[in-house]
Amino acid sequence: MKYKKIVLAYSGGLDTSVMIPWLKENYDNCEVIAVAGDVGQGENELKGLKEKALNTGASKVYILDLKEELVNNYIAEAIKAGAKYEENYLLGTPFSRPLIAKKLAEIANKENADAICHGCTGKGNDQVRFELGIKAVNPDIDVLVPWRYWELNSREKEIDYAEKHKIPLKIKRETNYSKDRNVWHLSHEGLDLEDPKNMPDYEKILEMGKTPMKAKDKEEKISLYFEKGLPVALNGEKMSLLDIIEKLNKIGGENGIGIIDIVENRLVGMKSRGVYETPGGTIIYKAHEILESICLDKDTMHFKSHISSIFGELLYDAKWDTLLRESLSCFVNKTQELVTGEVKLILYKGNIIKQSVSSKYSMHSKSLASFGEDNYYNQKDSEGFTNLYSLETKVRANMLKKNNLK
């Protein structure tokens, strides 16, 4: 099929760097519009990006500052939900994909493009995340995925192509890790990490922080103040959620917080191994859990832990733009109405230690929980409660005894 104008999700990484000339070669010198989303990958990743895209054949380049939108409209929802995938993964990569996909579709509509192209491989989760996000905005536009059919079917062949076409790259063959960075995290995959038997060379790969072994020997105390489930102040200073995340990334990184090495079950059916750095997010999640422990009643807290897992799986599985996710967000937001208060933590060599938690909406009662007298709880009432609560146990025990089964 012929295309006159293609919008390309452009990061300037290996895949999309070679994609601009490849698209022009294979689609009759079509017009390629590069779209890059600044989601907090850092100045080094964005420096020279526009010039590089134009020099390699793009007709136009959009560089969008998406950090605030990413944090306030996506990450904030996950923080309130306590969303995790397979208990440990704090969903750094899945956060940005529906937002970038949305912008790609909007620009394609604006530019009257025939198709949208992305550089995800046929083995990864991101191909699904991008395409579902695009279809949620423009369900009829064609989406091109060169990795599914082009001849550059290895990163080595891509590098050869880049060298042949004099496309500058920021990677070397021997350090060709696959990375994804945004305001929330940094992921590392590929090379020696593909074999779970290999311990990660943390000294070589870590960028956001240090290992607990290399972290400073002195503890660091911090405080986070939350309003309606989101942090609004760090160490007594009010600031935006984005600023809090960025400051906690630095603080957490210096204290060896938020490094995980996991094998996860990809959406497409295979297992993959990755090392993730999420220093600020790990601190925020821990503080949020501590605050919820005094602000939520038992039934809500237990049910919400189940919802957290479902929410995380929906995010991971590219189902952000679904009725179920939107409905769960409504439930989560209701639970967070009174999750307001201060959490004080001690950070030390990879550990997050609770110092204190307080809230004017706390459901913890010192007088009720103490062994002393109080005006609310009559201990004599527990006799009738315990008798009724144990009724089923007693009936079953008598049945087993009667039938010589016990």
C-alpha positions in Angstrom: 0.0 0.0 0.0 1.2 3.5 -0.8 1.4 6.2 1.8 2.0 9.9 1.2 2.5 11.0 4.8 3.5 8.9 7.8 3.7 10.1 11.4 6.5 8.3 13.2 6.9 7.9 17.0 10.5 9.1 17.2 12.8 8.7 20.2 16.1 9.0 18.4 17.1 5.5 19.7 18.4 2.8 17.4 15.1 1.6 16.0 13.5 4.9 15.1 16.8 6.5 14.0 17.0 4.0 11.1 13.3 4.1 10.5 13.1 7.5 8.9 15.3 6.7 5.8 13.9 3.2 5.7 10.4 4.4 5.4 11.3 6.8 2.7 13.1 4.1 0.8 10.3 1.6 1.1 7.3 3.9 0.7 8.1 5.9 -2.5 9.9 8.7 -0.7 6.9 9.4 1.4 6.8 12.4 3.8 7.8 11.4 7.4 6.8 13.5 10.3 8.7 12.7 13.5 7.0 13.1 16.9 9.0 12.9 20.1 7.4 13.0 23.6 9.5 14.5 26.4 8.4 12.3 29.3 11.5 12.9 31.4 14.1 10.9 29.6 16.6 13.7 30.2 18.4 16.4 28.2 21.0 13.9 26.8 18.3 11.9 25.1 16.6 15.0 23.6 19.7 17.0 22.7 20.0 17.4 19.0 16.9 15.2 18.4 15.2 17.7 16.0 18.3 18.2 13.9 19.0 14.5 13.7 15.4 13.7 12.5 15.5 16.5 9.9 19.0 15.5 8.7 17.9 11.9 8.2 14.9 12.8 6.1 12.0 14.0 8.3 9.9 16.8 6.8 8.8 18.1 10.2 9.5 17.4 13.9 7.3 17.7 16.9 8.9 17.6 20.3 6.2 17.7 23.0 6.7 18.4 26.7 4.5 15.7 28.2 6.0 15.5 31.7 3.2 17.3 33.6 0.4 15.5 31.7 2.1 12.1 32.3 2.4 12.7 36.0 -0.9 14.3 36.7 -3.2 12.2 34.4 -1.5 8.8 34.5 1.0 8.3 37.2 -1.2 10.1 39.8 -4.0 7.6 39.1 -1.6 4.7 39.6 -0.3 6.1 42.9 -3.8 6.4 44.3 -4.6 2.9 43.2 -1.3 1.5 44.5 -1.0 -0.2 41.1 1.7 -2.9 40.6 2.2 -5.6 38.1 3.1 -9.0 39.6 3.7 -7.5 43.0 7.0 -5.7 42.3 6.9 -3.8 39.0 5.8 -0.1 39.4 4.8 0.2 35.8 7.2 2.9 34.6 7.1 2.0 30.9 3.3 1.4 30.6 2.6 4.8 32.0 3.9 6.8 29.1 2.7 4.7 26.2 -1.1 5.6 26.1 -0.2 9.3 26.4 2.3 9.2 23.6 -0.1 7.1 21.5 -2.8 9.7 22.0 -0.5 12.5 20.9 0.5 10.5 17.8 -3.1 10.0 16.8 -3.9 13.7 17.4 -1.0 14.9 15.3 -1.8 12.4 12.5 -5.3 13.8 12.4 -4.0 17.4 12.4 -1.5 16.6 9.6 -3.9 14.5 7.6 -1.5 11.6 7.7 -2.2 8.3 6.0 -0.5 6.2 8.7 1.3 6.1 12.0 4.5 4.2 12.5 6.2 3.0 15.7 9.5 1.2 16.4 8.4 -1.5 18.8 9.4 -5.1 18.1 7.0 -8.0 17.6 8.1 -9.6 20.9 7.4 -6.7 23.2 4.5 -5.3 25.1 4.8 -1.7 23.8 3.6 -2.6 20.3 0.2 -3.4 21.8 0.2 -0.4 24.1 0.9 2.0 21.2 -1.6 0.5 18.9 -4.5 0.3 21.4 -3.7 3.9 22.5 -3.8 5.0 18.8 -7.0 3.1 18.0 -8.7 4.7 21.1 -8.3 8.1 19.4 -8.4 7.1 15.7 -9.7 3.6 15.2 -9.4 3.6 11.4 -5.9 4.8 10.7 -3.2 2.4 9.5 -0.4 1.6 11.9 2.9 0.5 10.4 5.3 -1.7 12.4 8.5 -2.3 10.4 9.9 -4.8 13.0 7.2 -7.3 11.9 8.4 -7.4 8.3 11.6 -5.5 7.6 15.0 -7.0 6.8 16.7 -5.3 9.8 15.5 -8.1 12.1 18.3 -7.7 14.7 19.9 -4.8 16.5 23.2 -5.7 14.8 21.6 -5.3 11.4 20.1 -2.0 12.4 23.5 -0.7 13.5 25.0 -1.8 10.2 22.2 0.1 8.4 22.9 3.2 10.5 26.6 3.1 9.8 25.9 2.7 6.0 23.6 5.6 6.0 25.8 7.7 8.3 23.1 8.0 11.0 24.6 9.0 14.3 23.9 6.7 17.3 24.5 7.1 21.0 25.1 3.4 21.6 27.9 1.0 20.9 27.6 -2.6 19.9 29.1 -3.8 23.2 26.8 -1.6 25.4 23.7 -2.0 23.4 21.2 -2.4 26.3 17.6 -1.7 25.6 16.5 1.2 27.9 13.4 3.2 28.6 13.5 6.3 30.8 10.9 8.7 32.0 10.2 10.8 35.1 9.2 7.7 37.0 11.8 5.1 36.2 14.6 3.6 34.0 14.5 0.1 32.7 17.4 -2.0 31.4 17.0 -5.1 29.2 19.1 -7.2 26.8 22.7 -8.4 26.5 23.8 -10.3 29.6 20.5 -9.5 31.3 18.7 -11.9 29.0 20.0 -14.8 31.0 18.6 -14.8 34.6 21.8 -16.7 35.7 23.8 -13.6 35.2 23.9 -11.1 38.1 23.5 -7.6 36.7 26.6 -5.5 36.6 25.1 -2.7 38.6 28.2 -0.5 38.5 27.9 -0.4 34.8 24.2 -0.1 34.2 22.7 2.0 37.0 22.1 5.6 36.2 19.5 6.9 38.6 21.2 5.8 41.8 23.6 3.5 43.6 23.3 0.0 44.9 22.6 -0.3 48.7 26.2 -1.5 49.1 27.5 1.7 47.6 25.0 4.1 49.2 26.1 6.5 51.9 26.5 5.1 55.4 24.3 7.8 57.0 20.5 7.6 57.3 18.3 10.2 55.7 15.0 11.3 57.2 12.2 12.7 55.0 8.6 13.6 55.4 5.8 13.4 52.8 2.4 15.1 53.2 -0.5 13.7 51.2 -3.8 15.2 50.3 -6.5 12.8 48.9 -4.0 10.1 48.2 -1.3 12.2 46.5 1.9 13.8 47.9 1.7 17.6 47.9 4.7 18.5 50.1 8.2 17.1 50.7 10.0 17.9 54.0 7.5 20.6 54.7 7.8 22.3 51.3 4.7 22.4 49.1 5.5 21.5 45.4 4.0 19.8 42.4 3.8 16.1 42.1 6.4 16.2 39.2 8.8 18.1 41.4 8.3 15.7 44.3 9.0 12.7 42.1 12.2 14.3 40.6 13.5 15.3 44.1 12.7 11.8 45.5 14.4 10.2 42.5 17.6 12.0 43.6 17.2 11.3 47.3 16.2 7.7 46.8 18.9 7.0 44.3 21.6 8.3 46.6 20.2 5.9 49.3 20.1 2.8 47.1 16.2 2.8 47.0 14.1 1.2 44.2 16.3 -1.2 42.4 14.6 -4.4 41.3 15.7 -7.4 39.2 12.7 -9.3 38.0 11.5 -11.9 35.4 8.1 -10.8 34.3 5.4 -12.3 32.2 5.0 -10.3 29.1 1.6 -9.6 27.5 2.6 -11.5 24.3 3.2 -14.7 26.3 7.0 -14.9 27.0 9.0 -14.2 30.1 11.5 -11.4 30.1 14.1 -10.3 32.6 14.8 -6.7 33.4 16.4 -4.4 35.9 14.3 -1.4 36.9 15.3 1.8 38.8 12.3 3.5 40.5 13.7 5.4 43.5 11.1 8.1 43.9 8.2 6.0 43.0 9.2 3.3 45.5 9.3 5.9 48.3 5.9 7.3 47.4 4.2 3.9 47.2 5.6 2.9 50.6 4.5 6.2 52.2 1.0 5.9 50.6 0.6 2.4 51.9 1.5 3.5 55.4 -1.0 6.4 55.3 -3.8 4.2 54.0 -3.2 1.8 56.9 -4.7 4.4 59.3 -7.2 6.1 57.0 -9.0 3.2 55.4 -11.4 0.7 57.1 -10.6 -3.0 56.9 -13.1 -4.0 54.2 -12.1 -1.1 51.9 -8.4 -1.6 52.5 -8.6 -5.4 51.8 -10.8 -4.9 48.7 -8.6 -2.1 47.4 -5.5 -4.4 47.6 -7.3 -6.7 45.1 -8.2 -3.7 42.9 -4.5 -2.5 43.0 -3.5 -5.8 41.3 -6.2 -5.6 38.7 -5.4 -1.9 38.0 -1.7 -2.7 37.5 -2.5 -5.6 35.2 -4.8 -3.3 33.1 -2.0 -0.8 32.8 0.6 -3.4 31.9 -1.8 -5.0 29.3 -2.5 -1.8 27.4 -6.0 -1.4 28.7 -5.8 2.2 29.9 -8.6 3.4 27.6 -11.2 0.9 28.8 -14.4 1.2 30.8 -13.1 -1.1 33.5 -10.0 1.0 34.1 -12.0 4.2 34.1 -14.5 2.6 36.5 -11.8 1.4 38.8 -10.4 5.0 38.9 -13.8 6.2 40.1 -13.7 3.6 42.9 -10.1 4.5 43.8 -10.8 8.2 43.9 -13.6 7.6 46.3 -11.3 5.6 48.7 -8.8 8.5 48.6 -11.1 11.3 49.7 -9.8 11.1 53.3 -6.3 9.7 52.7 -4.6 12.9 53.9 -1.8 13.2 56.4 2.0 13.1 57.0 4.3 10.1 56.8 7.9 10.4 58.1 10.4 7.9 56.8 14.1 6.9 57.3 16.0 5.9 54.3 19.1 3.8 54.7 21.0 1.6 52.3 18.1 0.5 50.2 15.7 0.3 53.1 12.6 2.4 53.8 11.8 2.5 57.5 8.6 4.0 58.9 9.3 6.6 61.5 5.7 7.9 62.1 2.3 8.5 60.4 -0.4 10.9 61.4 -3.7 12.1 59.9 -6.7 14.0 61.2 -8.8 11.3 59.5 -7.0 8.4 61.2 -9.2 5.5 62.2 -6.7 4.3 64.7 -7.8 4.9 68.3 -5.2 4.8 71.0 -7.8 4.3 73.7 -9.5 1.4 71.8 -6.2 -0.3 70.9 -4.7 0.0 74.4 -5.0 -2.5 77.2 -6.4 0.1 79.5 -9.9 1.3 80.2 -11.9 3.2 77.6 -15.4 4.6 77.1 -16.2 2.8 73.8 -15.3 -0.9 74.1 -16.9 -3.1 76.7 -14.8 -6.2 77.0 -17.8 -8.2 78.3 -19.4 -7.8 74.8 -16.7 -9.9 73.3 -18.1 -13.0 75.0 -21.3 -13.0 72.9 -19.4 -12.0 69.8 -16.9 -14.9 70.2 -19.7 -17.4 70.8 -21.5 -16.5 67.7 -18.3 -16.2 65.6 -17.2 -19.7 66.7 -20.7 -21.3 66.0 -19.7 -22.8 62.6 -16.5 -24.1 64.0 -18.3 -25.8 67.0 -21.0 -27.3 64.7 -18.4 -28.9 62.4 -16.3 -30.1 65.4 -19.4 -31.9 66.9 -20.2 -33.4 63.5 -16.7 -34.8 63.1 -16.8 -36.1 66.7 -20.2 -37.8 66.3 -18.9 -39.6 63.2 -15.6 -40.6 64.8 -13.7 -38.5 62.2 -11.8 -36.5 64.7 
